[in-house]
Amino acid sequence: FTLPVTPSCETAMGLEKGQIAAKHGVAGNSAEATELYKKYYEFLLSHKISAYNLPVDILSDEADAYMSDPRVTSFCIPYSGSDEQLVKYYAKVNSNPVWAAKGFFYPIDEPSTAEAYATYCQMTDRLARLCPGYHMVTPFNTYKFTSAGKDFNSVEQQKGKSDIMCCISNLYDEDGFAQQVAERVANGDKSWWYVCCGPKGDYCNIFTHWEGIQHRLLFWQQKQNKVTGLLYWSTSYWADVKDVWTQALTTPWTGKESFGDGSLLYNGNKVGIDGPVSSLRLEAVTDGIDDYEYLTMAGKLFGEDYVSDTIAKVSSSMTKYTYSDKLFDSVRTQLGNDISNYYAAN
């Protein structure tokens, strides 16, 4: 059997044009920087990952091919401060139903105070007025909190405003959270999640110094929790290191154990390549996206109980899962064989 061209696991990941240019030794506003960004963008696409920003102006004719590319599962619509420009961006994307389904706004990140949510509401009110039917993602790392004497519930606060829910993954361990998300999904919203410098502890993440199986099982747990997309803040955040090839603590301001946070790529000019070089973690993420596809196919063929039972063999909860490569390989092989045998018999 073959996997579909369009991944079932939606992705949205940052790609820093300026930092790519700097590490390759070219000016950030040069034609060389634009060509490099295109190479990095295409490289991520070849790994089934969609970067936040298109390589070209979204209003240009060249953007049409990128937005129509079936490998692209998402892209950011620029949140312009100009009403006129914002409407132009949205009108272009909304003129094509394929583009409209993929395009989303991302004007604010991780609101967790009354002041931040006041700003958030101003933004969403503006979008509702100028861009009716818009899609928006607003990652959040707190479920329920109190600020300025007022109680907040992020899932409820974003209802009717951000239709792509995107929590940090460990919130699925908080009481009542999954049920509230399921209610939103039942009403047509999407459920994504993200990892970054957290969570740590026993949660799966994609740090350099962690076991590779944890990078893979993140996607099995994503399917386990009925989450359809992964957001990751950057794949090329290199601003705080001189040489990403030798300095793995890419975000030192997050602590001493965030090795590889925000960096899944290497600048290829270090080894004579005019473009990106992959990390082992990026390869594991792509394999995890394929695993998610296997599980999605199995759900359609054999039902959700089959999928749940299969995942339970390697992951019983967000913090309890196997470290055995042998067990993982045997479960994945059986999963693939079951799908293959189904198609052979039908």
SVG drawing of the C-alpha trace seen along z (x, -y; Angstrom):
<svg xmlns="http://www.w3.org/2000/svg" viewBox="-21 -50 53 62">
<polyline fill="none" stroke="black" stroke-width="0.4" points="0.0,0.0 1.0,-3.6 0.6,-6.6 -1.4,-9.6 0.3,-12.7 -1.5,-14.9 -0.5,-13.9 -3.4,-13.2 -1.2,-14.8 -1.4,-18.5 1.8,-20.5 2.7,-24.1 6.4,-24.8 8.5,-27.9 11.3,-28.5 13.5,-31.5 14.6,-33.2 16.9,-35.7 18.7,-33.2 19.1,-30.8 20.6,-33.7 22.9,-34.7 24.3,-31.2 24.9,-30.9 26.6,-34.3 24.2,-36.2 22.2,-39.4 18.8,-38.8 17.0,-40.8 18.9,-39.4 17.8,-37.2 20.2,-34.6 18.3,-34.6 15.0,-34.1 16.4,-31.2 17.8,-29.6 14.5,-29.9 12.8,-28.2 15.2,-25.3 14.6,-25.0 10.8,-25.2 10.8,-22.5 13.1,-20.4 10.6,-20.5 7.8,-19.7 9.8,-16.6 9.7,-15.6 5.9,-16.1 6.1,-19.3 4.5,-22.6 6.3,-25.8 4.4,-28.7 5.3,-31.2 5.2,-30.7 8.5,-31.4 6.9,-34.2 4.5,-37.1 1.0,-35.6 -0.5,-38.1 1.9,-37.0 1.0,-34.6 3.9,-32.5 2.2,-31.9 -0.7,-30.1 1.3,-26.9 2.5,-26.7 -1.0,-27.1 -2.3,-24.5 0.4,-22.0 -1.3,-18.9 1.7,-18.3 1.0,-21.6 -1.4,-21.2 -1.3,-24.7 0.2,-28.2 0.0,-31.5 -1.9,-34.5 0.0,-37.6 -1.8,-39.6 -1.2,-43.1 -1.8,-46.2 -3.4,-47.8 -7.1,-46.9 -6.8,-47.3 -3.8,-45.0 -5.3,-42.4 -8.5,-42.3 -6.4,-41.8 -4.5,-38.9 -7.7,-37.2 -9.6,-37.9 -6.8,-36.2 -6.7,-33.1 -10.5,-32.9 -11.0,-33.1 -10.0,-29.4 -11.6,-26.8 -8.4,-24.7 -6.4,-27.7 -9.1,-28.8 -9.0,-25.4 -5.3,-25.7 -4.7,-29.4 -4.8,-30.5 -4.0,-33.6 -1.5,-33.4 -1.3,-37.0 -0.7,-36.1 1.0,-33.4 0.3,-31.7 -2.0,-34.3 -2.1,-33.6 -3.2,-36.8 -6.3,-39.0 -4.3,-41.7 -3.2,-39.2 -6.7,-37.9 -8.0,-41.5 -5.5,-42.0 -6.5,-38.7 -10.2,-39.7 -9.4,-42.9 -7.6,-40.9 -10.4,-38.4 -13.0,-41.1 -11.1,-42.8 -10.8,-39.5 -14.5,-38.8 -15.2,-42.2 -12.8,-42.2 -12.3,-38.5 -15.6,-36.7 -15.1,-32.9 -11.4,-33.2 -9.3,-30.4 -7.0,-31.1 -4.6,-29.3 -3.6,-30.5 -1.3,-28.1 -1.8,-28.0 0.1,-26.5 -2.5,-27.0 -5.9,-25.4 -7.6,-27.2 -6.1,-30.2 -7.0,-33.3 -5.8,-36.8 -6.8,-40.2 -9.4,-38.6 -11.1,-36.8 -11.2,-33.1 -10.2,-32.0 -10.6,-28.7 -8.5,-28.8 -10.7,-26.3 -13.8,-28.3 -12.1,-31.7 -11.1,-30.8 -14.5,-29.4 -15.9,-31.1 -12.6,-33.0 -9.7,-30.5 -11.1,-27.5 -7.8,-25.6 -7.3,-24.7 -3.6,-24.2 -2.4,-23.3 0.9,-22.2 0.7,-18.4 0.7,-17.8 -2.6,-19.6 -4.3,-16.4 -3.4,-15.1 -5.5,-17.8 -8.9,-16.8 -11.7,-17.7 -9.5,-19.1 -9.9,-16.3 -13.6,-16.3 -13.9,-20.0 -11.7,-19.7 -13.9,-16.9 -17.0,-19.1 -15.3,-21.8 -14.2,-19.3 -17.8,-17.9 -18.9,-21.4 -16.4,-21.6 -13.2,-23.0 -9.8,-21.4 -7.5,-20.1 -3.8,-20.5 -1.0,-20.4 2.6,-21.5 5.8,-20.9 8.7,-23.3 11.1,-23.8 8.4,-21.8 6.9,-19.6 9.8,-17.8 9.8,-15.0 8.3,-11.8 6.4,-13.5 7.5,-12.8 9.3,-15.6 12.0,-16.0 15.1,-17.1 18.5,-16.1 19.5,-14.2 16.3,-12.2 15.6,-8.7 14.6,-8.6 11.6,-6.5 10.1,-9.5 10.2,-11.5 8.2,-8.8 5.7,-8.0 4.7,-11.7 2.7,-11.0 1.2,-7.8 0.0,-9.7 -1.3,-12.4 -3.5,-9.8 -4.4,-8.4 -5.8,-11.8 -7.5,-12.4 -5.3,-15.4 -5.0,-16.1 -2.0,-18.5 1.4,-19.3 2.7,-22.9 6.4,-23.5 7.7,-27.0 10.8,-26.8 13.0,-24.4 15.9,-26.8 16.2,-28.9 19.9,-29.6 20.1,-33.1 21.8,-32.2 24.5,-29.9 27.5,-30.6 27.6,-27.1 24.5,-24.9 26.6,-21.9 28.6,-22.0 26.3,-23.9 23.1,-22.0 21.7,-24.3 19.9,-26.4 17.6,-28.1 19.9,-28.7 17.3,-31.1 14.9,-28.2 17.2,-26.3 20.1,-23.9 18.2,-20.9 16.5,-22.2 19.0,-20.8 17.8,-21.1 14.7,-23.1 13.5,-25.0 16.2,-23.5 15.6,-20.4 17.9,-21.5 21.5,-22.4 23.0,-25.0 24.5,-22.9 27.2,-25.4 29.2,-24.1 29.7,-20.8 29.6,-22.2 25.9,-22.1 24.0,-25.1 20.9,-24.3 19.7,-22.5 20.9,-19.3 18.5,-17.1 18.8,-16.1 18.1,-12.6 15.2,-14.1 13.7,-15.5 13.9,-12.1 12.2,-10.6 9.4,-13.3 8.8,-12.4 8.7,-8.7 6.2,-9.6 4.0,-11.4 4.1,-8.2 3.2,-6.2 0.2,-8.6 -0.8,-7.8 -0.7,-4.1 -2.9,-4.5 -5.3,-6.8 -5.6,-4.2 -6.1,-1.4 -8.9,-3.3 -10.7,-3.6 -10.2,0.1 -10.5,1.8 -12.2,-0.7 -11.1,-2.9 -10.9,0.0 -8.2,1.6 -6.2,-1.7 -6.6,-2.1 -5.5,1.4 -2.5,1.1 -1.4,-2.2 -1.9,-0.7 0.8,1.9 3.4,-0.9 1.8,-3.8 -0.6,-3.5 -0.7,-7.2 1.1,-10.4 3.9,-9.5 3.9,-5.7 5.2,-4.1 7.8,-1.7 11.4,-2.4 11.9,0.9 12.8,0.5 12.1,4.2 8.6,4.0 7.9,0.8 9.2,2.3 7.1,5.4 3.9,3.4 4.5,1.1 5.3,4.1 2.1,5.9 0.2,2.7 1.7,2.4 1.1,6.1 -2.5,5.8 -3.1,2.9 -1.1,4.6 -3.0,7.9 -6.3,6.1 -5.5,4.6 -4.1,7.9 -7.4,9.6 -9.6,6.9"/>
</svg>
